Amino acid sequence: MKSDELAHEFNQCIKCGLCMATCPACKELLLEKYSPRGKVQLARYYARGELELSERYRDIFAKCLLCGACGATCPSGVDLKKIFLGMREEIAGKKGAHPLTLGAVQSLARNRNISGEDNEERWDWKESLKGVPEEVFHKKKAEVVYFVGCVSSFFPMVQSIPQNFVRILSETKSDFAVLGGEEWCCGFPLIGAGLTREVEELKAHNLEKIRALGAGKVVFSCPSCFRMWKEYYGTDVEMLHATQFIHEMVRNKTIRFRRTDMTVTYHDPCDLGRNTGVFDAPREILKAVPGLTLVELENNRMKSVCCGGGGNVEMVAPDLSGAVAQKKIEEIRRTGAKTVLTSCQQCVRTIKGRARRQKVDLQVMDINEFVYQMMERKK
Protein backbone atom coordinates (compact mmCIF):
# COMPACT_ATOMS: atom_id res chain seq x y z
CA MET A 1 0.00 0.00 0.00
CA LYS A 2 1.54 3.30 -1.09
CA SER A 3 0.92 6.19 1.25
CA ASP A 4 0.28 8.59 -1.63
CA GLU A 5 -2.54 6.34 -2.89
CA LEU A 6 -4.42 6.67 0.39
CA ALA A 7 -3.31 10.12 1.53
CA HIS A 8 -6.47 11.67 0.14
CA GLU A 9 -8.62 9.21 2.09
CA PHE A 10 -6.68 9.83 5.33
CA ASN A 11 -6.97 13.59 4.92
CA GLN A 12 -10.69 13.39 4.19
CA CYS A 13 -11.41 11.83 7.60
CA ILE A 14 -12.55 14.54 10.05
CA LYS A 15 -12.59 12.13 13.03
CA CYS A 16 -16.28 12.88 13.68
CA GLY A 17 -16.97 9.34 14.91
CA LEU A 18 -20.32 8.91 13.15
CA CYS A 19 -19.01 5.65 11.72
CA MET A 20 -18.75 4.22 15.23
CA ALA A 21 -22.53 4.39 15.66
CA THR A 22 -23.13 2.20 12.60
CA CYS A 23 -20.27 -0.32 12.87
CA PRO A 24 -21.65 -3.66 14.17
CA ALA A 25 -18.20 -4.89 15.22
CA CYS A 26 -17.39 -1.70 17.12
CA LYS A 27 -20.70 -1.92 18.99
CA GLU A 28 -19.71 -5.34 20.27
CA LEU A 29 -15.99 -4.81 20.94
CA LEU A 30 -16.35 -1.28 22.40
CA LEU A 31 -12.76 -0.24 21.78
CA GLU A 32 -11.62 2.66 19.59
CA LYS A 33 -9.03 0.55 17.76
CA TYR A 34 -11.79 -1.66 16.35
CA SER A 35 -13.86 1.29 15.17
CA PRO A 36 -13.62 2.54 11.58
CA ARG A 37 -12.19 5.82 12.85
CA GLY A 38 -9.58 3.99 14.92
CA LYS A 39 -8.52 1.79 12.01
CA VAL A 40 -8.18 4.85 9.75
CA GLN A 41 -5.80 6.41 12.26
CA LEU A 42 -3.75 3.21 12.56
CA ALA A 43 -3.50 3.04 8.77
CA ARG A 44 -2.42 6.68 8.65
CA TYR A 45 0.32 6.09 11.23
CA TYR A 46 1.54 3.08 9.27
CA ALA A 47 1.63 5.00 5.99
CA ARG A 48 3.71 7.69 7.69
CA GLY A 49 6.17 5.11 8.99
CA GLU A 50 5.10 5.69 12.60
CA LEU A 51 3.69 2.21 13.23
CA GLU A 52 5.29 -1.20 12.78
CA LEU A 53 3.00 -4.00 11.70
CA SER A 54 2.51 -6.97 14.00
CA GLU A 55 0.08 -9.83 14.58
CA ARG A 56 -1.78 -7.48 16.90
CA TYR A 57 -2.71 -5.19 14.02
CA ARG A 58 -3.55 -8.14 11.81
CA ASP A 59 -6.15 -9.12 14.40
CA ILE A 60 -7.57 -5.59 14.58
CA PHE A 61 -8.10 -5.28 10.83
CA ALA A 62 -9.41 -8.85 10.61
CA LYS A 63 -12.28 -8.00 12.98
CA CYS A 64 -14.09 -6.00 10.33
CA LEU A 65 -17.17 -7.35 8.54
CA LEU A 66 -16.43 -5.26 5.41
CA CYS A 67 -20.16 -4.53 5.48
CA GLY A 68 -19.78 -0.94 4.30
CA ALA A 69 -22.05 0.61 6.94
CA CYS A 70 -19.30 3.02 7.98
CA GLY A 71 -18.83 4.29 4.44
CA ALA A 72 -22.56 4.81 4.00
CA THR A 73 -22.56 7.03 7.10
CA CYS A 74 -19.30 8.94 6.56
CA PRO A 75 -20.13 12.62 5.85
CA SER A 76 -16.66 13.18 4.35
CA GLY A 77 -16.85 10.46 1.71
CA VAL A 78 -13.82 8.54 2.90
CA ASP A 79 -13.28 5.31 0.93
CA LEU A 80 -13.05 3.17 4.05
CA LYS A 81 -13.21 -0.08 2.09
CA LYS A 82 -10.09 0.96 0.17
CA ILE A 83 -8.24 1.67 3.40
CA PHE A 84 -9.26 -1.51 5.21
CA LEU A 85 -8.63 -3.84 2.28
CA GLY A 86 -5.37 -2.03 1.59
CA MET A 87 -4.21 -2.65 5.15
CA ARG A 88 -5.24 -6.32 5.02
CA GLU A 89 -3.20 -6.68 1.85
CA GLU A 90 -0.21 -4.93 3.39
CA ILE A 91 -0.36 -7.02 6.56
CA ALA A 92 -0.73 -10.26 4.61
CA GLY A 93 2.26 -9.30 2.48
CA LYS A 94 4.48 -8.62 5.50
CA LYS A 95 3.11 -10.97 8.17
CA GLY A 96 1.09 -13.51 6.20
CA ALA A 97 -2.65 -14.03 6.13
CA HIS A 98 -4.49 -14.43 9.43
CA PRO A 99 -3.78 -17.98 10.72
CA LEU A 100 -7.48 -18.74 11.07
CA THR A 101 -8.05 -18.08 7.36
CA LEU A 102 -5.25 -20.39 6.22
CA GLY A 103 -7.47 -23.47 5.97
CA ALA A 104 -9.68 -21.74 3.42
CA VAL A 105 -6.70 -20.17 1.64
CA GLN A 106 -4.91 -23.52 1.31
CA SER A 107 -8.10 -25.20 0.10
CA LEU A 108 -8.46 -22.54 -2.59
CA ALA A 109 -4.95 -23.30 -3.82
CA ARG A 110 -5.52 -27.07 -3.75
CA ASN A 111 -9.21 -27.55 -4.49
CA ARG A 112 -10.38 -24.23 -5.94
CA ASN A 113 -13.00 -23.92 -3.21
CA ILE A 114 -13.12 -22.93 0.46
CA SER A 115 -14.52 -26.20 1.80
CA GLY A 116 -11.48 -28.47 1.65
CA GLU A 117 -13.39 -30.95 -0.54
CA ASP A 118 -12.74 -32.15 -4.08
CA ASN A 119 -14.12 -29.53 -6.44
CA GLU A 120 -16.14 -32.12 -8.34
CA GLU A 121 -18.35 -32.26 -5.25
CA ARG A 122 -19.76 -28.88 -6.24
CA TRP A 123 -22.36 -31.04 -7.98
CA ASP A 124 -23.55 -32.77 -4.80
CA TRP A 125 -26.53 -30.44 -4.33
CA LYS A 126 -28.15 -31.72 -7.53
CA GLU A 127 -28.28 -35.35 -6.41
CA SER A 128 -31.58 -34.82 -4.57
CA LEU A 129 -32.93 -32.46 -7.23
CA LYS A 130 -36.00 -33.96 -8.86
CA GLY A 131 -37.94 -32.84 -11.91
CA VAL A 132 -35.03 -31.10 -13.66
CA PRO A 133 -33.76 -32.79 -16.83
CA GLU A 134 -30.19 -34.06 -16.44
CA GLU A 135 -29.18 -32.59 -19.79
CA VAL A 136 -29.32 -29.03 -18.44
CA PHE A 137 -26.17 -29.85 -16.48
CA HIS A 138 -24.19 -30.94 -19.55
CA LYS A 139 -24.70 -28.13 -22.02
CA LYS A 140 -21.95 -27.05 -24.40
CA LYS A 141 -23.62 -23.70 -25.16
CA ALA A 142 -26.03 -21.57 -23.17
CA GLU A 143 -27.33 -18.02 -23.04
CA VAL A 144 -27.06 -17.82 -19.24
CA VAL A 145 -24.54 -19.29 -16.81
CA TYR A 146 -25.62 -19.73 -13.20
CA PHE A 147 -22.55 -19.18 -11.02
CA VAL A 148 -23.39 -20.99 -7.78
CA GLY A 149 -20.50 -20.08 -5.45
CA CYS A 150 -18.67 -22.13 -2.81
CA VAL A 151 -20.99 -21.75 0.18
CA SER A 152 -24.20 -22.81 -1.58
CA SER A 153 -22.37 -25.64 -3.32
CA PHE A 154 -20.80 -27.26 -0.25
CA PHE A 155 -22.77 -26.30 2.87
CA PRO A 156 -25.89 -28.49 3.31
CA MET A 157 -27.86 -25.81 5.18
CA VAL A 158 -28.01 -23.66 2.03
CA GLN A 159 -27.84 -26.17 -0.81
CA SER A 160 -31.57 -25.58 -1.25
CA ILE A 161 -30.65 -22.22 -2.79
CA PRO A 162 -29.12 -23.60 -6.01
CA GLN A 163 -31.72 -26.36 -6.05
CA ASN A 164 -34.59 -23.88 -6.01
CA PHE A 165 -33.00 -21.43 -8.42
CA VAL A 166 -32.32 -24.22 -10.92
CA ARG A 167 -35.94 -25.35 -10.54
CA ILE A 168 -37.06 -21.79 -11.32
CA LEU A 169 -34.77 -21.60 -14.36
CA SER A 170 -35.94 -24.99 -15.60
CA GLU A 171 -39.67 -24.31 -15.17
CA THR A 172 -39.38 -20.95 -16.96
CA LYS A 173 -37.56 -22.62 -19.89
CA SER A 174 -34.46 -20.47 -19.43
CA ASP A 175 -31.46 -21.43 -21.56
CA PHE A 176 -28.93 -21.89 -18.78
CA ALA A 177 -25.84 -23.87 -17.83
CA VAL A 178 -24.16 -24.67 -14.52
CA LEU A 179 -20.39 -25.17 -14.45
CA GLY A 180 -20.25 -27.78 -11.68
CA GLY A 181 -16.67 -28.89 -11.05
CA GLU A 182 -15.48 -26.45 -13.71
CA GLU A 183 -16.60 -23.56 -11.51
CA TRP A 184 -13.82 -22.24 -9.30
CA CYS A 185 -14.18 -19.94 -6.30
CA CYS A 186 -14.73 -16.34 -7.40
CA GLY A 187 -11.80 -15.25 -5.21
CA PHE A 188 -13.67 -13.02 -2.77
CA PRO A 189 -12.34 -14.84 0.34
CA LEU A 190 -8.80 -14.11 -0.89
CA ILE A 191 -9.59 -10.39 -1.21
CA GLY A 192 -10.82 -10.47 2.39
CA ALA A 193 -7.62 -12.23 3.47
CA GLY A 194 -5.47 -9.61 1.77
CA LEU A 195 -4.19 -12.01 -0.91
CA THR A 196 -5.18 -10.11 -4.03
CA ARG A 197 -2.54 -11.53 -6.37
CA GLU A 198 -3.78 -15.08 -5.83
CA VAL A 199 -7.14 -14.12 -7.34
CA GLU A 200 -5.85 -13.84 -10.91
CA GLU A 201 -5.75 -17.57 -11.71
CA LEU A 202 -9.28 -18.11 -10.39
CA LYS A 203 -10.59 -15.13 -12.32
CA ALA A 204 -8.94 -16.16 -15.62
CA HIS A 205 -10.30 -19.70 -15.33
CA ASN A 206 -13.88 -18.62 -14.64
CA LEU A 207 -13.90 -16.10 -17.47
CA GLU A 208 -12.56 -18.72 -19.87
CA LYS A 209 -15.38 -21.13 -18.96
CA ILE A 210 -18.02 -18.45 -19.52
CA ARG A 211 -16.54 -17.58 -22.92
CA ALA A 212 -16.43 -21.26 -23.91
CA LEU A 213 -20.19 -21.55 -23.35
CA GLY A 214 -20.90 -18.45 -25.41
CA ALA A 215 -22.96 -17.00 -22.58
CA GLY A 216 -24.08 -13.40 -22.62
CA LYS A 217 -25.19 -13.37 -18.98
CA VAL A 218 -23.87 -14.64 -15.67
CA VAL A 219 -26.38 -14.89 -12.83
CA PHE A 220 -25.43 -15.20 -9.16
CA SER A 221 -27.40 -16.21 -6.09
CA CYS A 222 -24.36 -15.28 -3.95
CA PRO A 223 -24.06 -11.49 -3.47
CA SER A 224 -20.34 -11.73 -2.71
CA CYS A 225 -19.64 -13.59 -5.98
CA PHE A 226 -21.78 -10.95 -7.72
CA ARG A 227 -19.85 -8.12 -6.10
CA MET A 228 -16.50 -9.80 -6.82
CA TRP A 229 -17.27 -10.19 -10.52
CA LYS A 230 -18.54 -6.63 -10.85
CA GLU A 231 -15.59 -5.06 -9.04
CA TYR A 232 -12.66 -7.26 -10.09
CA TYR A 233 -13.44 -9.29 -13.22
CA GLY A 234 -13.51 -6.53 -15.83
CA THR A 235 -15.76 -8.35 -18.30
CA ASP A 236 -18.43 -7.03 -20.65
CA VAL A 237 -20.66 -10.05 -19.98
CA GLU A 238 -23.93 -8.95 -18.37
CA MET A 239 -23.96 -9.73 -14.64
CA LEU A 240 -27.18 -10.09 -12.67
CA HIS A 241 -28.11 -11.20 -9.22
CA ALA A 242 -30.78 -13.90 -9.09
CA THR A 243 -33.31 -11.39 -7.73
CA GLN A 244 -32.77 -9.14 -10.75
CA PHE A 245 -33.18 -12.09 -13.11
CA ILE A 246 -36.34 -13.27 -11.36
CA HIS A 247 -37.74 -9.74 -11.18
CA GLU A 248 -37.49 -9.45 -14.95
CA MET A 249 -39.46 -12.70 -15.33
CA VAL A 250 -42.07 -11.38 -12.90
CA ARG A 251 -42.37 -8.16 -14.92
CA ASN A 252 -42.89 -9.98 -18.20
CA LYS A 253 -45.37 -12.41 -16.58
CA THR A 254 -43.17 -15.46 -17.09
CA ILE A 255 -43.53 -15.97 -13.35
CA ARG A 256 -46.87 -15.50 -11.60
CA PHE A 257 -47.62 -16.08 -7.93
CA ARG A 258 -50.45 -17.64 -6.01
CA ARG A 259 -52.10 -15.82 -3.12
CA THR A 260 -50.86 -16.04 0.47
CA ASP A 261 -51.66 -14.45 3.80
CA MET A 262 -48.05 -14.57 5.06
CA THR A 263 -46.34 -11.67 6.82
CA VAL A 264 -42.59 -11.47 6.23
CA THR A 265 -39.69 -9.12 6.69
CA TYR A 266 -36.72 -8.74 4.38
CA HIS A 267 -33.03 -8.44 5.31
CA ASP A 268 -30.82 -6.58 2.83
CA PRO A 269 -27.51 -8.45 2.49
CA CYS A 270 -24.55 -6.05 2.70
CA ASP A 271 -22.93 -7.14 -0.56
CA LEU A 272 -26.17 -7.12 -2.52
CA GLY A 273 -27.66 -3.93 -1.12
CA ARG A 274 -25.24 -1.38 0.25
CA ASN A 275 -22.18 -2.63 -1.64
CA THR A 276 -23.76 -3.39 -5.04
CA GLY A 277 -26.89 -1.24 -5.02
CA VAL A 278 -29.60 -3.90 -5.47
CA PHE A 279 -32.49 -2.94 -3.20
CA ASP A 280 -35.58 -2.80 -5.39
CA ALA A 281 -35.53 -6.15 -7.25
CA PRO A 282 -36.24 -8.36 -4.21
CA ARG A 283 -38.92 -5.99 -2.94
CA GLU A 284 -40.62 -5.81 -6.32
CA ILE A 285 -40.73 -9.61 -6.39
CA LEU A 286 -42.41 -9.65 -2.98
CA LYS A 287 -44.85 -6.91 -3.95
CA ALA A 288 -46.01 -9.11 -6.84
CA VAL A 289 -47.16 -11.88 -4.46
CA PRO A 290 -50.91 -11.39 -3.86
CA GLY A 291 -51.83 -11.04 -0.19
CA LEU A 292 -48.23 -10.96 1.09
CA THR A 293 -47.50 -8.41 3.82
CA LEU A 294 -43.93 -7.07 3.90
CA VAL A 295 -42.88 -5.39 7.15
CA GLU A 296 -39.61 -3.53 6.75
CA LEU A 297 -36.86 -3.84 9.34
CA GLU A 298 -36.06 -0.73 11.35
CA ASN A 299 -32.69 -0.62 9.57
CA ASN A 300 -33.19 -1.40 5.90
CA ARG A 301 -31.68 -0.63 2.51
CA MET A 302 -28.50 1.47 2.98
CA LYS A 303 -28.91 1.30 6.77
CA SER A 304 -29.22 -2.50 6.90
CA VAL A 305 -27.22 -4.07 9.72
CA CYS A 306 -24.87 -6.93 8.80
CA CYS A 307 -25.88 -10.48 9.74
CA GLY A 308 -22.38 -11.11 11.14
CA GLY A 309 -21.22 -13.37 8.31
CA GLY A 310 -19.09 -10.95 6.28
CA GLY A 311 -15.41 -10.11 5.92
CA ASN A 312 -14.09 -13.58 6.91
CA VAL A 313 -15.06 -12.70 10.51
CA GLU A 314 -16.88 -16.01 10.90
CA MET A 315 -13.46 -17.67 10.52
CA VAL A 316 -11.30 -15.35 12.62
CA ALA A 317 -13.75 -14.30 15.36
CA PRO A 318 -16.79 -16.61 15.55
CA ASP A 319 -17.94 -15.13 18.86
CA LEU A 320 -18.07 -11.67 17.30
CA SER A 321 -19.94 -13.06 14.30
CA GLY A 322 -22.45 -14.73 16.63
CA ALA A 323 -22.98 -11.59 18.71
CA VAL A 324 -23.72 -9.51 15.61
CA ALA A 325 -26.11 -12.22 14.37
CA GLN A 326 -27.90 -12.11 17.71
CA LYS A 327 -28.53 -8.37 17.33
CA LYS A 328 -29.86 -9.03 13.83
CA ILE A 329 -32.29 -11.63 15.14
CA GLU A 330 -33.50 -9.24 17.84
CA GLU A 331 -34.17 -6.59 15.19
CA ILE A 332 -36.06 -9.12 13.06
CA ARG A 333 -38.23 -10.21 15.98
CA ARG A 334 -39.21 -6.61 16.71
CA THR A 335 -41.08 -6.54 13.39
CA GLY A 336 -43.45 -9.25 14.64
CA ALA A 337 -42.85 -11.31 11.48
CA LYS A 338 -42.20 -15.01 11.96
CA THR A 339 -40.40 -15.31 8.61
CA VAL A 340 -37.36 -13.38 7.39
CA LEU A 341 -36.42 -13.52 3.73
CA THR A 342 -33.02 -12.59 2.36
CA SER A 343 -31.03 -12.97 -0.86
CA CYS A 344 -27.73 -14.36 0.42
CA GLN A 345 -26.64 -17.83 1.43
CA GLN A 346 -24.26 -16.49 4.08
CA CYS A 347 -27.02 -14.43 5.67
CA VAL A 348 -29.23 -17.53 5.75
CA ARG A 349 -26.46 -19.59 7.37
CA THR A 350 -25.54 -16.97 9.94
CA ILE A 351 -29.06 -15.98 11.00
CA LYS A 352 -30.53 -19.48 10.86
CA GLY A 353 -27.54 -21.02 12.66
CA ARG A 354 -27.74 -18.48 15.48
CA ALA A 355 -31.54 -18.84 15.75
CA ARG A 356 -31.21 -22.62 16.08
CA ARG A 357 -28.52 -22.39 18.74
CA GLN A 358 -30.59 -19.89 20.73
CA LYS A 359 -33.82 -21.87 20.10
CA VAL A 360 -35.50 -18.83 18.53
CA ASP A 361 -38.73 -19.56 16.64
CA LEU A 362 -37.82 -17.91 13.35
CA GLN A 363 -38.15 -19.14 9.79
CA VAL A 364 -35.18 -18.00 7.69
CA MET A 365 -35.55 -18.37 3.92
CA ASP A 366 -33.62 -17.36 0.84
CA ILE A 367 -35.85 -15.61 -1.66
CA ASN A 368 -35.26 -18.33 -4.28
CA GLU A 369 -36.92 -20.89 -2.02
CA PHE A 370 -39.83 -18.54 -1.37
CA VAL A 371 -40.29 -17.75 -5.08
CA TYR A 372 -40.32 -21.42 -6.04
CA GLN A 373 -42.85 -22.24 -3.34
CA MET A 374 -45.15 -19.40 -4.37
CA MET A 375 -44.97 -19.82 -8.16
CA GLU A 376 -48.17 -20.70 -9.95
CA ARG A 377 -47.80 -24.03 -11.73
CA LYS A 378 -49.23 -24.55 -15.20
CA LYS A 379 -51.95 -27.21 -15.11
N, C-alpha and C positions, 0 to 999 in steps of 0.2 A: 504494500500500500504506500503510494507516494504522498507525502504530506501536501504537496501542491494540488493534488487531485481532490483532496477533501478539505482544504483550507477554507473554501467558500462555505461549506456546510458547517464547519466549526464556528466560523465567524457569524453565521446566520443565527445561531442559537443564542437567545437572550436570557437563558437560565430562568424562565418564568415558572417552570415546574408544572405546567398544565398537563404535560404528558404523564406525570406521576399519577394523576387521578384516573387515567384511562388504562394504565398498564396492569394487566391481570397478575403478572409475576411480581411486580413491585408491591401490589396490594397484599400479597401473601408473605413476601420475604421482609418487607418493612425496613429495608436498608437502602440508603441513597445510592450505594454502588450498583445495586441491581435495577435502579430506575433508569429510564431512557436518558434523563439529564445527567445522571452519574456516569453512565457508560460513554456519553459524548465527551465528558470532561476527561475520562481516562484515555480515550482515543486521542484527544487533543494533546495530552501530556506525552503520550507515546510518539506521536508524529513530531513533536518538538525535541524528542530525544531526552525527555525528563522522566521517563518511566521504562523500566526494563521488564520485558514480558516474562511471565512465569506460569506455572500450572494454576496458580491462584486466579490469574486474570482469564485463563482459559475457562475456568469454572464460571466466572462472572458472566462472560459473554455467551456461554452455553445455556445459561438459564434465561433465555429470551425465546418467546414463542414465535417470533417473527410474524406476529399477527397483523402488524401495521396500525394498531389503534393509536399509538403515539404519534405517528405521522399524520393521521387524519385529524388530530387535535392541535398539532403544532401551529401556532399563529404565524410563525416565521418561515414556514415552508422548508424546514430542514429535511434533507433526504436521509432520514434515520436508517432506513433499510440499507442504503449504500454504506453508511458508517459501520453498522453492526456486521454486515456480511464481509466488509473489507477487513475488519478486525479479526473475524473468525478465520479468514484466509491467511492473514498475516501470522496469527498464532499457530495455525496448523503448519504453515511453512517453517516456522522456527522451533516449535515445540511438539509438532505432531498433532493429529486429530485427537479429540477427547477420547480417552481410553474406553469409555462406555459406548462409543459409536463404532469402535473398531470391528466388532462382529458383523455389523451391517456393511461396513466399508470393505472388509475382506470378502464377504459374500458377493458383493457387487463385482469385485475383480474376478472371482472364481466362477460364479453362477449367473451373473448378470441380473440378480435380483437381491432383495434385502432379507429374504427369508432363510437363507442357508440351504435351500433345497435345489434339486436339479431343475433347471429352467423349463424342461419339458413338462413339469408338473403344473405349469401355468394353466394347462388344460383341465386340471382336475375338477374345476367347478362345473364343467359341462357334462360330467358323467351322470348326474342325477337330473339333467335337463331333459324334459320330455316334450314332445310335440314340435320340436324344431328339427327340420331336415338336416341330416349329417353333412350333406354337401355344402351347406353354407360355411362350414369350417375348413373347406379345402379349395376355395376359389383361387384362381390364378389372376383374375381381374375383378375389380369392384369399384363402384363409384365412391363408396364410403368405407373407411377403415375405423373400426371401434378399437381404440387404444385403452386397454383395461386397467393397467397399472399393477404394481406389485401387491399392494395391500388387499385389494378385492380379489386378486388371483389366488393368494396363498392363505388368507386368514378366514377360517370357516364362518366366523360370525357375520362376515359381510360378503360372502360369495353369492348371496342372493341378489346382490346388486348387478353383476354382469349377467346372471341368469335372467333376471327380469328385464333388463335392457335388451338383451338378445331376443327375448320373447316379443317385446314391443316391436323391434326391428323386423322380426320375421312375420308377425301378424299384419304389419303395415306394408309388407312386400318391398321393404327397402333393399337396395342392392348394396350389401355390406359384406365385409370380410373381417375376420379376427385373426391376429398374427400368431396366437398361441406361443409355442416355444421360440418362435422367431422374434417375439417382442422382447426387448430388453428394457430394463429400468430406464425411466426418462432422465435420471441423473439428479433429481431434486434433492434427495438425501445427501448427495455429495456437496451440493452448493451449501446446504445447511451445516455440513461438517467443515467447510472451508477448503474443500479439495476441488477447486474449479477446473483445473487442468485435466483431471481424470474423467470429466464429463464428455470430452470430445469424441472418444471412441463410441460411447453409448449413443450419442447424438447422431454421428455419421451412420451407424448401423440402422437406427430406426428410420432415418430419412431415406436410406437406400431401399428399405423394405416397402415404404409407402410408394416410392417412385416405381418400384417393380410391379406393383399392383395397378398402377395407372390411376390411383385414387385422386379425386379432386378435393375431398374433405376428410378430415380426421376428427372424430368425435370422442370426447372424454367423459367418463363418469367421475373421474378423480379430479378435483379442482387444482391440486398441486401439479399433476401432470399437465393439465391445461395451462396453468400459469407458466410452468417451465418451458413448454413449447412456445408459447407466445413471447416470452422474454428472452429466451436463449437460442431457439432453433433457427431463426432467420429464414424461414421458408415462406413461399407464396401460396402454399396449400391452405385452403380455408380451414380454420380451426373453430370448433364449436363445442361448448359444453353440452352434455346430454339434455339439460333443461331447455337450452336454446333450440336444439334439434326437435325435441318433443313439442315445444311451444309452436314451432312452425307447422307441425302436423295438426295441432289443435286448431290453429288459425285457418288452415285450408280444409278442415273437417275430415281429415284422414283419421283422426282420433276423436271419438265422442265418448262422453261419460254418462254413466247411469246416476241416478239420484241417490243422495245419502243424507243422513241427519247428523253426521259427525261434526264435532268441534275440534279443531287442531290449531297448533301454533307452528310457526316456521322459524328455524334457526339459520341465519345467514352464515355459511362457512367463510372464514377469513379470506382464503385464497380465491374463492369464487366471487364473493361480494366486494369487500373493501379493496382487495389486491388485484382483481381483474375486472371489476365493474359490472358483474351480472347480478342484478337485484330483481328486475322485473319479470324475466322469463319464468322462474318458478312460481311467482305470485299469479301471473296470468294463467298458468296451468291450473292452479287451485281455484281461481275465480271461475273457470269454465266448468267446474264440477257442480251440478245443480244441488242446492240444499246445503252445501258445505259451508261451515262457519269458520273463518280464519281470524284468530285473535293474535294480534301482533305482540311480540315480546316488548318489554319496556325499552330494551336496547336493541334496535334493529337496524338493518341496512348498514350505513357507514359506522354506526355506533355499536354494532353487534359485538358481544363479548366472546372471546375465543373459548372453545370447548376444553382447551388444555392439551390438545393433541398435536400442536404445531411445533415447528422449529427444532425437531429432534429432542425436545424436552422429555417426552415419554421415555426415551432411552437414558438420558443423563440425569434426570431428576424426577422419577416416577411419583414421588410424594407431592411435588409441586404440581405436576400434571393432574393428579387426583384431586388436589385442593381446588384448582381452578375449575375442574369438571363439576365439583360439588356446588360451587357458586352458580354455575350454569344451570344445574338441575333445580336449584332453589328459585332462580329467575323463571324457569319454565313453569314450575308448579304455581307460581303466583298468578299465572294467566288463568288458572282453573282448567286448562285443557289437559286431558289424559293422554293425548298423543302429540308428539313433536315430530315434525317432518324436517328433513334437511337434505342437502344435495352433495354429501361428502361421506365417503366410507370411513375416514378417520374420525369425523364427528360422530358417526353412528357408533363406532367402536368405543370411543372415549366416554360418551354420555351413557350408552347402554351398559358398558362394563361397570361404570361407577354406580349406576342405578341398581344393578343386580347385586353388587357388593353391599350396598347400603339398604337393600330390600325396599327400594322405592317403587311404588306402583306407577310405572310410566312406560308407555309404548313408544319406542324410538324406531322410526322408519325412514329409509331413504326414499326419495320421491319417486324413483323408478318402480319400487315395489308398490307404492300407493297407486301410481298411474296404471300399472298392469292390473291391479285388483279392481280398479274403478272403470276400466275400459268397457264400453259396450261391445258385445261379441255379435258378429253377424250370424243370423240363424240360417 
